[in-house]
């Protein structure tokens, strides 16, 4: 099992960067893949491998997981899948990890702010909000924003 999981962004899919050693998990960019289940299947598989490794004491759970989302655009299918992904990550609590969720959105992007607020209400988790600027504007296609 690898301690890191990474999917680079593409035109229609976000960058996914999870590191169990540091507890830093992030999903950033545009999310409207052709098939969301296929896109996220390797991540879900990796999360299950990590949880199994923690349960069998092969890996130590991080004390804290910092889960950061920063979407320029997210379609409804991705959003629904995101809810189940956060539920999956929340399972790490049983191994002693605290989960901090940061929902970033561009200043003035009310739709993304509302999406984060809905996630907070639906999951009943503490979600922090922060306006942010794209770190890599040259890498994210603006055509859907």
Secondary structure, DSSP 8 states (H G I E B T S, - for coil): --SEEEE--BTTB-EEEEETTTTEEEEEEEE--S-HHHHHHHHHHHHHHHHHHHHTTSS---SEEEEEEEEEEE-HHHHHHHHHHHHHHHGGGGGT-EEEEEEEEETT-HHHHHHHHHHHHHHT--EEEEEE--TTGGGS-GGG-
